[in-house]
Amino acid sequence: GDEGEVGDELGDVLFATVNLVRDVKKDPEQVLRQANAKFERRFRGVEAIIQATGRNLRDVTLDEMEVAWQRVKQSEQS
């Protein structure tokens, strides 16, 4: 589809997601803040792993970033 249609559909997905969050008696803004904090924490971990190899994010592939992301996730779950 065109850009406008894609944007409209994504807006519908976001609206439905907010309604789902409300349905389970959670505050959508707080849930989003927590999700953002978790993403930022994990991304900083990915950066640290990549930098420890002497490279920066521009030098790695998405697959390498995914491996680092999974390492960060695994370390959080331990």
ZADO-1210 file (C-alpha; in nm, 4 decimals, padded with zeros to 6 digits):
<atoms>
<atom x="00.0000" y="00.0000" z="00.0000" code="GLY" pos="1"/>
<atom x="00.0936" y="00.3651" z="-00.0093" code="ASP" pos="2"/>
<atom x="00.2537" y="00.5500" z="00.2807" code="GLU" pos="3"/>
<atom x="-00.0752" y="00.7004" z="00.4003" code="GLY" pos="4"/>
<atom x="-00.2478" y="00.3642" z="00.4152" code="GLU" pos="5"/>
<atom x="00.0426" y="00.2061" z="00.6000" code="VAL" pos="6"/>
<atom x="00.0410" y="00.4905" z="00.8519" code="GLY" pos="7"/>
<atom x="-00.3321" y="00.4543" z="00.9020" code="ASP" pos="8"/>
<atom x="-00.3050" y="00.0816" z="00.9617" code="GLU" pos="9"/>
<atom x="-00.0170" y="00.1248" z="01.2062" code="LEU" pos="10"/>
<atom x="-00.2223" y="00.3852" z="01.3917" code="GLY" pos="11"/>
<atom x="-00.5030" y="00.1313" z="01.4197" code="ASP" pos="12"/>
<atom x="-00.2589" y="-00.1247" z="01.5617" code="VAL" pos="13"/>
<atom x="-00.1349" y="00.1256" z="01.8205" code="LEU" pos="14"/>
<atom x="-00.4902" y="00.2205" z="01.9178" code="PHE" pos="15"/>
<atom x="-00.5868" y="-00.1463" z="01.9568" code="ALA" pos="16"/>
<atom x="-00.2757" y="-00.2067" z="02.1661" code="THR" pos="17"/>
<atom x="-00.3623" y="00.0810" z="02.4006" code="VAL" pos="18"/>
<atom x="-00.7113" y="-00.0615" z="02.4396" code="ASN" pos="19"/>
<atom x="-00.5667" y="-00.4043" z="02.5193" code="LEU" pos="20"/>
<atom x="-00.3417" y="-00.2525" z="02.7863" code="VAL" pos="21"/>
<atom x="-00.6396" y="-00.0745" z="02.9396" code="ARG" pos="22"/>
<atom x="-00.8435" y="-00.3947" z="02.9255" code="ASP" pos="23"/>
<atom x="-00.5888" y="-00.5704" z="03.1488" code="VAL" pos="24"/>
<atom x="-00.6108" y="-00.2767" z="03.3922" code="LYS" pos="25"/>
<atom x="-00.2685" y="-00.1263" z="03.3205" code="LYS" pos="26"/>
<atom x="-00.1771" y="00.2361" z="03.2541" code="ASP" pos="27"/>
<atom x="-00.0756" y="00.2590" z="02.8852" code="PRO" pos="28"/>
<atom x="00.1657" y="00.5460" z="02.9463" code="GLU" pos="29"/>
<atom x="00.3415" y="00.3606" z="03.2287" code="GLN" pos="30"/>
<atom x="00.3626" y="00.0426" z="03.0198" code="VAL" pos="31"/>
<atom x="00.5186" y="00.2403" z="02.7338" code="LEU" pos="32"/>
<atom x="00.7655" y="00.4106" z="02.9685" code="ARG" pos="33"/>
<atom x="00.8709" y="00.0714" z="03.1079" code="GLN" pos="34"/>
<atom x="00.9081" y="-00.0717" z="02.7576" code="ALA" pos="35"/>
<atom x="01.1196" y="00.2255" z="02.6506" code="ASN" pos="36"/>
<atom x="01.3402" y="00.1944" z="02.9583" code="ALA" pos="37"/>
<atom x="01.3909" y="-00.1768" z="02.8942" code="LYS" pos="38"/>
<atom x="01.4758" y="-00.1153" z="02.5286" code="PHE" pos="39"/>
<atom x="01.7223" y="00.1612" z="02.6144" code="GLU" pos="40"/>
<atom x="01.8893" y="-00.0517" z="02.8840" code="ARG" pos="41"/>
<atom x="01.9264" y="-00.3439" z="02.6455" code="ARG" pos="42"/>
<atom x="02.0466" y="-00.1237" z="02.3599" code="PHE" pos="43"/>
<atom x="02.3145" y="00.0266" z="02.5856" code="ARG" pos="44"/>
<atom x="02.4206" y="-00.3303" z="02.6620" code="GLY" pos="45"/>
<atom x="02.4431" y="-00.4066" z="02.2903" code="VAL" pos="46"/>
<atom x="02.6561" y="-00.0961" z="02.2401" code="GLU" pos="47"/>
<atom x="02.8887" y="-00.2048" z="02.5211" code="ALA" pos="48"/>
<atom x="02.9291" y="-00.5543" z="02.3742" code="ILE" pos="49"/>
<atom x="03.0039" y="-00.4154" z="02.0280" code="ILE" pos="50"/>
<atom x="03.2438" y="-00.1515" z="02.1607" code="GLN" pos="51"/>
<atom x="03.4281" y="-00.4209" z="02.3583" code="ALA" pos="52"/>
<atom x="03.5206" y="-00.5748" z="02.0223" code="THR" pos="53"/>
<atom x="03.6796" y="-00.2450" z="01.9144" code="GLY" pos="54"/>
<atom x="03.4028" y="-00.1631" z="01.6674" code="ARG" pos="55"/>
<atom x="03.1044" y="00.0678" z="01.6673" code="ASN" pos="56"/>
<atom x="02.7443" y="00.0075" z="01.5687" code="LEU" pos="57"/>
<atom x="02.7983" y="00.1309" z="01.2134" code="ARG" pos="58"/>
<atom x="03.0538" y="-00.1484" z="01.1620" code="ASP" pos="59"/>
<atom x="02.8363" y="-00.4468" z="01.2530" code="VAL" pos="60"/>
<atom x="02.5621" y="-00.6330" z="01.0722" code="THR" pos="61"/>
<atom x="02.2067" y="-00.6673" z="01.1966" code="LEU" pos="62"/>
<atom x="02.2814" y="-01.0332" z="01.2661" code="ASP" pos="63"/>
<atom x="02.5724" y="-00.9359" z="01.4915" code="GLU" pos="64"/>
<atom x="02.3526" y="-00.6838" z="01.6703" code="MET" pos="65"/>
<atom x="02.0886" y="-00.9532" z="01.7191" code="GLU" pos="66"/>
<atom x="02.3465" y="-01.1863" z="01.8750" code="VAL" pos="67"/>
<atom x="02.4509" y="-00.9082" z="02.1127" code="ALA" pos="68"/>
<atom x="02.0837" y="-00.8323" z="02.1901" code="TRP" pos="69"/>
<atom x="02.0211" y="-01.1957" z="02.2796" code="GLN" pos="70"/>
<atom x="02.3292" y="-01.1963" z="02.5049" code="ARG" pos="71"/>
<atom x="02.1975" y="-00.8910" z="02.6903" code="VAL" pos="72"/>
<atom x="01.8523" y="-01.0485" z="02.7253" code="LYS" pos="73"/>
<atom x="02.0050" y="-01.3720" z="02.8523" code="GLN" pos="74"/>
<atom x="02.2156" y="-01.1870" z="03.1091" code="SER" pos="75"/>
<atom x="01.9059" y="-01.0055" z="03.2373" code="GLU" pos="76"/>
<atom x="01.7195" y="-01.3296" z="03.2817" code="GLN" pos="77"/>
<atom x="02.0019" y="-01.4893" z="03.4786" code="SER" pos="78"/>
</atoms>
